[in-house]
């Protein structure tokens, strides 16, 4: 798929087929996240990849909106060190957002659906994923092949009109 097609095809997928995502495809998606832009090339992210069904089911309990994680073929947890101050916290969230977008677009390019989730219960996430005490899990990105329909460019996305969003020169 071309980049523009992947951008237009990407949507939140929360129901997956039983098809496994290959290790090669997971590595390609992770490499896209690793290459994401980062403030001052800080690269604050660590990626924990979960494919074990029991572990995915446990991980789905760390946030009320993460039920789709249990049925995903794989889920990537974005983990980073606790920020030292507010400025670092803001950069960290921006960098995690960049990595998330790159991961999701690379997945869409391969026809793999993705659905993000937050993490509310850090202690449970730490228990399931084993990350250090001075780290936290920012987001989960569930991956799998869409159960409803394959990814393809969406002709009429449910988005605000272009002219309501874009302002040329001034608001």
N, C-alpha and C positions, 0 to 999 in steps of 0.2 A: 504494500500500500504506500502511496506517496504521502509526504508529511501533511499536506493540506487535506487529503482524504482522511488520514488518521485523526486530525483535529476535528473534522466534521462528523466522524463516525463515533468518537469516544462518547460514552454515556455511562452513567452509573449502572452497573450490573450487580444484582443481588440474588440472582437465581442462576445456578450453574448446572451444566451437565456433569456426568461422572468422568468425563475425559480428563486424563492427567495432562498437566503442562510439563513438557520435557525439561530436563535439566539445562539443555542448551538454550531454550527459550527463556527460562528463568534467569540464566546468567546474562543473556542479552538485555533483559529488562533491568536487572540490577546494575549492569554496566552503564545503562542510560542514567539511572539515578546517581551513580558515582560520578558521572561527567556533568551533572547539573551545575549551573552557576552557583557561586557561593561568595558571600561578602568577604573581601580580602583573601579569597581562596582558603577560607577557614575550614570548610568541609566538616561540619560538626556532627555529621550523621554516622550511624552504624545501622546496618540492615540485618535483622534476624529473620531468616526464612523458615517458615513452618509448613510442613506438608503432611505430618502425621495427623490422622483423623481425630484421635483422642485429644491431642494437644490443640488442634483447631477448635474442637468443641469447648474445651476449657477456656481458650483465648476469647471465644465469642462472648463470654460472660463479663468481660472487663468494661463493657459499655452497653447501655440499654439498646443502642441502635446498631450493635455489631453481630446480630444473629446470623447474617449472611456469611460471616467468617467460618462458621461451623461447617458449611457445605461447600466452601471454596476448595479448589484444587491445591492452592497454596496461598499463604498470606505473608506479606512482608511487614514486619514491625520496624518503625523508624525510631531509633533509640539514640539519645544524646546525653551528654553530661549536663547536670543541673547548671543553669546559667549563673554567673557571678553577680550580675546586676541587671537592671531593667534594659539598658542599651543592648547588652549581650542577648537578653531574652528576646528582644525584638528582631535582632539579626538572625537568631536561631530559628524563630518561627518562619521568617521569610525564606531562609535557606531550606528548611524542611518542606515548605510549600513548593519551592523550585524542584526539589528532588521528587516530590510526590507527582507533580505535573509531568516530569520527564518519564518517570516509571509508568504512569498511566498512558501516556502517548506511545511509548515503546510497546506496551502491551497491546494497545489498539492496533498498532501497525502489524502485529502478528495475529490479529483476529481474536485476541484474548481480552475478555471483559474484566473490568475492575470496579470495585466499590470501596470507598474509603470509610473509615470510622475513627472516632476519637477514642480516648482511653480515660475512663473515670477512676477505676480502681487500680492504682499504681502498684499496690502491694500484691494483688493477685497477678497482674501482668508480670511483675518481677519474679513471682513464684513460678509461673508458667515458662517464662523466657530466660530466666537466670541472669539478667543483667545486673551490674553492680549497684550498690546502695546509693552512690552519688550520681546515678543516671536516672532517666525517666523515659517512658515510652510515649512519644508524642502522637503518633498515628498508626493505624493499621490499614494496609491496602490489600484487600482480598482480590484474588485472581482466579479466573476460570473461564471456560467457554460458555457463552450465554445460553441459557436453557430456552428462552423464548424465541429469539431470532438472532442470526449472525450480525456482527457489527458491519455496518455499511453507512456511507454518508447520509446524514439526516437532512432532508431537503428543507423542512420548515421547523427549526428548533424552537423550543419553548423558551425564548429569550426576549428581553426588551427590544423594541425596534432600534435599529442601527442609529437613526437620527435622534433618538432619545438618549442614547449613550454617548455618542461621539460629538464633541464640541471642537470646532476648528478655530484656533487662535485665542479665543476667550469663551467663557461659559455662555 
